[in-house]
Every structure is written in C-alpha cells, then in structure tokens.
C-alpha cells in the first residue's frame, strides 16, 4: 500500500502531463485544420518542467510524445507537396518544446537553490545571533562580578581587614581568567570559521610531546589530588603536527577530565600507534555524560547536564575548537561515556612525514 502511494506520488505529475498531451492531441486531430492546438502542447510541458521531481529524461519523453501527437494530427489533416515538410516541422516543434521545457527546468532548479540558500542564510543568521547573545551573557556576568568586588574595595577600605585580601584577589583572578579564556576561545572560533587557521607543522616525537604536556597538566590536576597515568604501546613515534594547536587540544581534554573527576581519583591517557595513525585516549572515571547529550558536545556553546565536581566553570566552546583543530589535522575525534562511569575522549592523527 505504501509502495503504491509512493509510486503514485512520485509519478502523478508525469502521468497527468501525458494524459494532458493525449487529450490535446485528440482535440487537435478532431478539429482538423479549423483550429490549431499546437500552442497548447506547451502548457503541460511547462507545468511539468516546473515540478521539483521533473527530470531531464522525463521532459524529453514528454516533448517527444507531444511532437508525435502533433505530427499525427498535422499529417492526417493537411496535404504537403513533399513528405519531408511535416517531418521538418515536427523537428522544429520538438526543438521548441525541448527549449521551453529545459529552460523552465533550469529556472525552477535555480529558484529552489536560491530558496534553500536563503533558508540556510537565515539559519546561519539566527545561529550567529544566538552565538553573540550567549557570548555577551557569559562575558557580562563575570564582568559584573569584577565591578561589584572592586566597587566594594573602593567604597569600603576596611573590607580587606574583614576578609582575606588573598581570597579577594584570588576571586578577581579566577573571574578574569575565565573571561580571558572565553575571549581567547571566541578569537579562535573566528579564526577557524573564517578559514584563516594556519597549521605550522613540525616533525617531532609524539610520545615525547605528550609527556611534556602531561607534566604541566599534572600540576593542574594536583590541585584536586588527581593523578594522571600515561601508557603507550610504542616508545616513540614521529609525525608532523602543529605543536601549539595540539597543546590546546590536550590541555582542553585533560582539564575537562579534571573538572568532572572526583578529588583523589585518577585520569588515564593512552596512546596507541600503528603505521597509519596515532590514537590518543583521555579516560576519566567521573560523572559521565548522558547518551543523548554526547552528539551535542562538539557544537558551540553546548553544555551537558553533567556538572563539575567542585563548581569549575566551562565556556562550552573548548570541545568545538578541539574538533576543528583535529579535523584540520585530517584526524577524527569522538567520545564514549556512561553516566556515573566516566568518559573516554579520543582522537586520531594520521602519521605524516
């Protein structure tokens, strides 16, 4: 039943066009030479050519059918001094029918493409407005906190005596750092989306590079008494990549793992290399991510319902940037996670000279 409905829906315009041409042909034949119906053949051809599902082959068949009907009617009701005349007339009519049908089909395709492009531009404009709104909100809130704290210090000189001055400066520093991170992320996104990201690849030992990154990140993870364990199936592997951008990728993935891991836990970083590619895994045993939310992780300003273990903040931009950087290296990135069972973020890089 569904197949029949689909078949009828797909071929209904073509069938109706064939029937219309047939009706016009019969009327043309029956009216002899009293009234010419040749102009009316163009109507079903034009209407069909404007249909979304009109193919070039179908239009050609319809034009050929119209020409045959016209030829039969004209040859049966008129006398010609030579049999080539009606054939010549039929070829001319066929060319006219084809020209009209193909031109209208091209026009219809152009119109639909323009409509689709306008819809896409509208969608991008709405996404841009949403992007700007979220960024402005994320910048305004911490700026307001900075103004409030500095205003209190300005209006109440004794405030420093009531509270630890180190605590106040630590709060100001953290808020300013969050703002700087957001601004840097926005600048990275602007550069990436404009196509101006330039990779400065250098050939080096990826294992040695990873050990350097983990040494720094271990200092950060130590603030939550988290240890980072590193394993690799090879002692060294050389490839070319942009050290700066890949440092950003590693730092982002490990900092996220730290945010969502409990104090005193561990994070595992594994490197698996083969002759074709390098796979890097960052594994935590924290709160995990719901299955339906995982596909949104690498979009801009996407945050899951999973909260950090000690209130750490996130801009919602880091993973989107990470994905763009990995893709610019001709690699892939993904995630595997279960709620309350931790997460595994992984990416692959091709081994290039």
Secondary structure as a PSIPRED ss2 file (coil, helix, strand):
# PSIPRED VFORMAT (PSIPRED V4.0)

   1 X C   1.000  0.000  0.000
   2 X H   0.000  1.000  0.000
   3 X H   0.000  1.000  0.000
   4 X H   0.000  1.000  0.000
   5 X H   0.000  1.000  0.000
   6 X H   0.000  1.000  0.000
   7 X H   0.000  1.000  0.000
   8 X H   0.000  1.000  0.000
   9 X H   0.000  1.000  0.000
  10 X H   0.000  1.000  0.000
  11 X H   0.000  1.000  0.000
  12 X H   0.000  1.000  0.000
  13 X H   0.000  1.000  0.000
  14 X H   0.000  1.000  0.000
  15 X H   0.000  1.000  0.000
  16 X H   0.000  1.000  0.000
  17 X H   0.000  1.000  0.000
  18 X H   0.000  1.000  0.000
  19 X H   0.000  1.000  0.000
  20 X H   0.000  1.000  0.000
  21 X H   0.000  1.000  0.000
  22 X H   0.000  1.000  0.000
  23 X H   0.000  1.000  0.000
  24 X H   0.000  1.000  0.000
  25 X H   0.000  1.000  0.000
  26 X H   0.000  1.000  0.000
  27 X H   0.000  1.000  0.000
  28 X H   0.000  1.000  0.000
  29 X H   0.000  1.000  0.000
  30 X H   0.000  1.000  0.000
  31 X C   1.000  0.000  0.000
  32 X C   1.000  0.000  0.000
  33 X C   1.000  0.000  0.000
  34 X C   1.000  0.000  0.000
  35 X C   1.000  0.000  0.000
  36 X C   1.000  0.000  0.000
  37 X C   1.000  0.000  0.000
  38 X H   0.000  1.000  0.000
  39 X H   0.000  1.000  0.000
  40 X H   0.000  1.000  0.000
  41 X H   0.000  1.000  0.000
  42 X H   0.000  1.000  0.000
  43 X H   0.000  1.000  0.000
  44 X H   0.000  1.000  0.000
  45 X H   0.000  1.000  0.000
  46 X H   0.000  1.000  0.000
  47 X H   0.000  1.000  0.000
  48 X H   0.000  1.000  0.000
  49 X H   0.000  1.000  0.000
  50 X C   1.000  0.000  0.000
  51 X C   1.000  0.000  0.000
  52 X C   1.000  0.000  0.000
  53 X C   1.000  0.000  0.000
  54 X C   1.000  0.000  0.000
  55 X C   1.000  0.000  0.000
  56 X H   0.000  1.000  0.000
  57 X H   0.000  1.000  0.000
  58 X H   0.000  1.000  0.000
  59 X H   0.000  1.000  0.000
  60 X H   0.000  1.000  0.000
  61 X H   0.000  1.000  0.000
  62 X H   0.000  1.000  0.000
  63 X H   0.000  1.000  0.000
  64 X H   0.000  1.000  0.000
  65 X H   0.000  1.000  0.000
  66 X H   0.000  1.000  0.000
  67 X H   0.000  1.000  0.000
  68 X H   0.000  1.000  0.000
  69 X H   0.000  1.000  0.000
  70 X H   0.000  1.000  0.000
  71 X H   0.000  1.000  0.000
  72 X H   0.000  1.000  0.000
  73 X H   0.000  1.000  0.000
  74 X H   0.000  1.000  0.000
  75 X H   0.000  1.000  0.000
  76 X H   0.000  1.000  0.000
  77 X H   0.000  1.000  0.000
  78 X C   1.000  0.000  0.000
  79 X C   1.000  0.000  0.000
  80 X C   1.000  0.000  0.000
  81 X C   1.000  0.000  0.000
  82 X C   1.000  0.000  0.000
  83 X H   0.000  1.000  0.000
  84 X H   0.000  1.000  0.000
  85 X H   0.000  1.000  0.000
  86 X H   0.000  1.000  0.000
  87 X H   0.000  1.000  0.000
  88 X H   0.000  1.000  0.000
  89 X H   0.000  1.000  0.000
  90 X H   0.000  1.000  0.000
  91 X H   0.000  1.000  0.000
  92 X H   0.000  1.000  0.000
  93 X H   0.000  1.000  0.000
  94 X H   0.000  1.000  0.000
  95 X H   0.000  1.000  0.000
  96 X H   0.000  1.000  0.000
  97 X H   0.000  1.000  0.000
  98 X H   0.000  1.000  0.000
  99 X H   0.000  1.000  0.000
 100 X H   0.000  1.000  0.000
 101 X H   0.000  1.000  0.000
 102 X H   0.000  1.000  0.000
 103 X H   0.000  1.000  0.000
 104 X H   0.000  1.000  0.000
 105 X H   0.000  1.000  0.000
 106 X H   0.000  1.000  0.000
 107 X H   0.000  1.000  0.000
 108 X H   0.000  1.000  0.000
 109 X H   0.000  1.000  0.000
 110 X H   0.000  1.000  0.000
 111 X H   0.000  1.000  0.000
 112 X H   0.000  1.000  0.000
 113 X H   0.000  1.000  0.000
 114 X H   0.000  1.000  0.000
 115 X H   0.000  1.000  0.000
 116 X H   0.000  1.000  0.000
 117 X H   0.000  1.000  0.000
 118 X H   0.000  1.000  0.000
 119 X H   0.000  1.000  0.000
 120 X H   0.000  1.000  0.000
 121 X H   0.000  1.000  0.000
 122 X H   0.000  1.000  0.000
 123 X H   0.000  1.000  0.000
 124 X H   0.000  1.000  0.000
 125 X H   0.000  1.000  0.000
 126 X H   0.000  1.000  0.000
 127 X H   0.000  1.000  0.000
 128 X H   0.000  1.000  0.000
 129 X H   0.000  1.000  0.000
 130 X H   0.000  1.000  0.000
 131 X H   0.000  1.000  0.000
 132 X H   0.000  1.000  0.000
 133 X H   0.000  1.000  0.000
 134 X H   0.000  1.000  0.000
 135 X H   0.000  1.000  0.000
 136 X H   0.000  1.000  0.000
 137 X H   0.000  1.000  0.000
 138 X H   0.000  1.000  0.000
 139 X H   0.000  1.000  0.000
 140 X H   0.000  1.000  0.000
 141 X H   0.000  1.000  0.000
 142 X H   0.000  1.000  0.000
 143 X H   0.000  1.000  0.000
 144 X H   0.000  1.000  0.000
 145 X H   0.000  1.000  0.000
 146 X H   0.000  1.000  0.000
 147 X H   0.000  1.000  0.000
 148 X H   0.000  1.000  0.000
 149 X H   0.000  1.000  0.000
 150 X H   0.000  1.000  0.000
 151 X H   0.000  1.000  0.000
 152 X H   0.000  1.000  0.000
 153 X H   0.000  1.000  0.000
 154 X H   0.000  1.000  0.000
 155 X H   0.000  1.000  0.000
 156 X C   1.000  0.000  0.000
 157 X C   1.000  0.000  0.000
 158 X C   1.000  0.000  0.000
 159 X H   0.000  1.000  0.000
 160 X H   0.000  1.000  0.000
 161 X H   0.000  1.000  0.000
 162 X H   0.000  1.000  0.000
 163 X C   1.000  0.000  0.000
 164 X C   1.000  0.000  0.000
 165 X H   0.000  1.000  0.000
 166 X H   0.000  1.000  0.000
 167 X H   0.000  1.000  0.000
 168 X H   0.000  1.000  0.000
 169 X H   0.000  1.000  0.000
 170 X H   0.000  1.000  0.000
 171 X H   0.000  1.000  0.000
 172 X H   0.000  1.000  0.000
 173 X H   0.000  1.000  0.000
 174 X H   0.000  1.000  0.000
 175 X H   0.000  1.000  0.000
 176 X H   0.000  1.000  0.000
 177 X H   0.000  1.000  0.000
 178 X H   0.000  1.000  0.000
 179 X H   0.000  1.000  0.000
 180 X H   0.000  1.000  0.000
 181 X H   0.000  1.000  0.000
 182 X H   0.000  1.000  0.000
 183 X H   0.000  1.000  0.000
 184 X H   0.000  1.000  0.000
 185 X H   0.000  1.000  0.000
 186 X H   0.000  1.000  0.000
 187 X H   0.000  1.000  0.000
 188 X H   0.000  1.000  0.000
 189 X H   0.000  1.000  0.000
 190 X H   0.000  1.000  0.000
 191 X H   0.000  1.000  0.000
 192 X H   0.000  1.000  0.000
 193 X H   0.000  1.000  0.000
 194 X C   1.000  0.000  0.000
 195 X C   1.000  0.000  0.000
 196 X C   1.000  0.000  0.000
 197 X C   1.000  0.000  0.000
 198 X C   1.000  0.000  0.000
 199 X C   1.000  0.000  0.000
 200 X C   1.000  0.000  0.000
 201 X E   0.000  0.000  1.000
 202 X E   0.000  0.000  1.000
 203 X E   0.000  0.000  1.000
 204 X E   0.000  0.000  1.000
 205 X E   0.000  0.000  1.000
 206 X H   0.000  1.000  0.000
 207 X H   0.000  1.000  0.000
 208 X H   0.000  1.000  0.000
 209 X H   0.000  1.000  0.000
 210 X H   0.000  1.000  0.000
 211 X H   0.000  1.000  0.000
 212 X H   0.000  1.000  0.000
 213 X H   0.000  1.000  0.000
 214 X H   0.000  1.000  0.000
 215 X H   0.000  1.000  0.000
 216 X H   0.000  1.000  0.000
 217 X H   0.000  1.000  0.000
 218 X H   0.000  1.000  0.000
 219 X H   0.000  1.000  0.000
 220 X H   0.000  1.000  0.000
 221 X H   0.000  1.000  0.000
 222 X H   0.000  1.000  0.000
 223 X H   0.000  1.000  0.000
 224 X H   0.000  1.000  0.000
 225 X C   1.000  0.000  0.000
 226 X C   1.000  0.000  0.000
 227 X E   0.000  0.000  1.000
 228 X E   0.000  0.000  1.000
 229 X E   0.000  0.000  1.000
 230 X E   0.000  0.000  1.000
 231 X E   0.000  0.000  1.000
 232 X E   0.000  0.000  1.000
 233 X C   1.000  0.000  0.000
 234 X C   1.000  0.000  0.000
 235 X C   1.000  0.000  0.000
 236 X C   1.000  0.000  0.000
 237 X C   1.000  0.000  0.000
 238 X E   0.000  0.000  1.000
 239 X E   0.000  0.000  1.000
 240 X E   0.000  0.000  1.000
 241 X E   0.000  0.000  1.000
 242 X E   0.000  0.000  1.000
 243 X H   0.000  1.000  0.000
 244 X H   0.000  1.000  0.000
 245 X H   0.000  1.000  0.000
 246 X H   0.000  1.000  0.000
 247 X H   0.000  1.000  0.000
 248 X H   0.000  1.000  0.000
 249 X H   0.000  1.000  0.000
 250 X H   0.000  1.000  0.000
 251 X H   0.000  1.000  0.000
 252 X H   0.000  1.000  0.000
 253 X H   0.000  1.000  0.000
 254 X H   0.000  1.000  0.000
 255 X H   0.000  1.000  0.000
 256 X H   0.000  1.000  0.000
 257 X H   0.000  1.000  0.000
 258 X H   0.000  1.000  0.000
 259 X H   0.000  1.000  0.000
 260 X C   1.000  0.000  0.000
 261 X C   1.000  0.000  0.000
 262 X C   1.000  0.000  0.000
 263 X C   1.000  0.000  0.000
 264 X C   1.000  0.000  0.000
 265 X C   1.000  0.000  0.000
 266 X E   0.000  0.000  1.000
 267 X E   0.000  0.000  1.000
 268 X E   0.000  0.000  1.000
 269 X E   0.000  0.000  1.000
 270 X E   0.000  0.000  1.000
 271 X E   0.000  0.000  1.000
 272 X E   0.000  0.000  1.000
 273 X E   0.000  0.000  1.000
 274 X C   1.000  0.000  0.000
 275 X C   1.000  0.000  0.000
 276 X C   1.000  0.000  0.000
 277 X E   0.000  0.000  1.000
 278 X E   0.000  0.000  1.000
 279 X E   0.000  0.000  1.000
 280 X E   0.000  0.000  1.000
 281 X E   0.000  0.000  1.000
 282 X E   0.000  0.000  1.000
 283 X E   0.000  0.000  1.000
 284 X E   0.000  0.000  1.000
 285 X C   1.000  0.000  0.000
 286 X C   1.000  0.000  0.000
 287 X C   1.000  0.000  0.000
 288 X C   1.000  0.000  0.000
 289 X C   1.000  0.000  0.000
 290 X C   1.000  0.000  0.000
 291 X H   0.000  1.000  0.000
 292 X H   0.000  1.000  0.000
 293 X H   0.000  1.000  0.000
 294 X H   0.000  1.000  0.000
 295 X C   1.000  0.000  0.000
 296 X C   1.000  0.000  0.000
 297 X C   1.000  0.000  0.000
 298 X C   1.000  0.000  0.000
 299 X C   1.000  0.000  0.000
 300 X C   1.000  0.000  0.000
 301 X C   1.000  0.000  0.000
 302 X C   1.000  0.000  0.000
 303 X C   1.000  0.000  0.000
 304 X C   1.000  0.000  0.000
 305 X C   1.000  0.000  0.000
 306 X C   1.000  0.000  0.000
 307 X C   1.000  0.000  0.000
 308 X C   1.000  0.000  0.000
 309 X C   1.000  0.000  0.000
 310 X C   1.000  0.000  0.000
 311 X C   1.000  0.000  0.000
 312 X C   1.000  0.000  0.000
 313 X C   1.000  0.000  0.000
 314 X C   1.000  0.000  0.000
 315 X C   1.000  0.000  0.000
 316 X C   1.000  0.000  0.000
 317 X C   1.000  0.000  0.000
 318 X H   0.000  1.000  0.000
 319 X H   0.000  1.000  0.000
 320 X H   0.000  1.000  0.000
 321 X H   0.000  1.000  0.000
 322 X H   0.000  1.000  0.000
 323 X H   0.000  1.000  0.000
 324 X H   0.000  1.000  0.000
 325 X H   0.000  1.000  0.000
 326 X H   0.000  1.000  0.000
 327 X H   0.000  1.000  0.000
 328 X H   0.000  1.000  0.000
 329 X C   1.000  0.000  0.000
 330 X C   1.000  0.000  0.000
 331 X C   1.000  0.000  0.000
 332 X E   0.000  0.000  1.000
 333 X E   0.000  0.000  1.000
 334 X E   0.000  0.000  1.000
 335 X E   0.000  0.000  1.000
 336 X E   0.000  0.000  1.000
 337 X E   0.000  0.000  1.000
 338 X C   1.000  0.000  0.000
 339 X C   1.000  0.000  0.000
 340 X C   1.000  0.000  0.000
 341 X C   1.000  0.000  0.000
 342 X C   1.000  0.000  0.000
 343 X E   0.000  0.000  1.000
 344 X E   0.000  0.000  1.000
 345 X E   0.000  0.000  1.000
 346 X E   0.000  0.000  1.000
 347 X E   0.000  0.000  1.000
 348 X E   0.000  0.000  1.000
 349 X E   0.000  0.000  1.000
 350 X E   0.000  0.000  1.000
 351 X C   1.000  0.000  0.000
 352 X C   1.000  0.000  0.000
 353 X C   1.000  0.000  0.000
